[in-house]
Amino acid sequence: MAATIHDVARLAGVNSSTVSRVMSGKATVTEETREKIHAAVRQLDYHPSSVARSLASGLSGAIGVVVDAQDADAFSNVYFSRSLFAIEQVAQSRGYNVIIANSARKAGGASSIEELMLERKVDGLILPPSTVKPQLLKKIGDFPYVVLGQPDVASQGASWVDVNNEQGAALAVEHLYERGYRQIAYAGGDGKTGFVKRRVIGYLGALRQGETPMIFPTDGTAQGAQHAALEAMAAPQRPDAFLCNDNLTAFGVLKALKSLGLGVSGQAGLVAFDNQPLAEYTDPPLTAVNVDTALLGEQTARLLFQRIKRPLSNQQIMLGAALIERESSHRM
């Protein structure tokens, strides 16, 4: 039979309420008493009941991470995994569990967000930008939440953490200019919403006066990027460099350029957003705008726990981007 708090109290020679306060970190006792209690806990292999703890504190001991059920690609890649791992680490350090749920509505009509929040299954929520709408914010009210990424709408009415995608695009364009490239194209994504839109805005803002914008949307696959790059290179005014929305787009562009007999590093420049582990092993190695998604997840979780601990006004945190220079953007 599992040990109870009363067993610990008897072995340590204190009352149960003292054990409870020590376990929750709220007791003011001597170091000797504290050590006796911890020794009894270890000896009896005692584990506090999460249900009892929840009833006593009014907290569930869990946070929810909601994913967009309609956007499988955004949450099935290595970047989301890094963010989620960082969130899990921060939560674990505070004795919290992480519950992952999708944003789809259930048969009864309630969404996972509403269920987690209204039934108090979690003490706070981390939301994807696509779910943040004025009606949801109204429903959430004062419930603690943070958005993992800058939402397209109502961004001032929400707390969020994101990487500065506009800054990252500007860094890439300026780097290509410094390397001697002039006809710089943007490849990847539709550029209409989310972080892709902000990357395109950064690209457009960094183009020098008189330079013609060249934007080539893709379907998110390497094959789509390859076809887009071939079309771009067949145009009367063709690019001499590409800023790619992600590494997958860059792989497709690389393949297209090589099929045309163009060697990247001199004849064509290439910079890619994100810095996948294979980026430095391509031929040539990819210059990349590094998006630190582990830091993104960590900062999002830390902000959420601040909001759980005490009411705060909405906060927006923008993390800086950095350029990792490799051979794909060099010019001979």
Secondary structure, DSSP 8 states (H G I E B T S, - for coil): ----HHHHHHHHTS-HHHHHHHHHT-----HHHHHHHHHHHHHHT----HHHHHHHHS--SEEEEEE-TT-TGGGSSHHHHHHHHHHHHHHHHTT-EEEEEE--B-TTS-BHHHHHHHTTS-S-EEE-GGG--HHHHHHHTTS-EEEES--SSSGGGS-EEEE-HHHHHHHHHHHHHHTT---EEEESS-SSSHHHHHHHHHHHHHS-TT---EEE---SSHHHHHHHHHHHHHSSS--SEEEESSHHHHHHHHHHHHHTT--BTTTBEEEEES--TTGGGSSS--EEEE--HHHHHHHHHHHHHHHHHS-----EEEE--EEE--GGG---
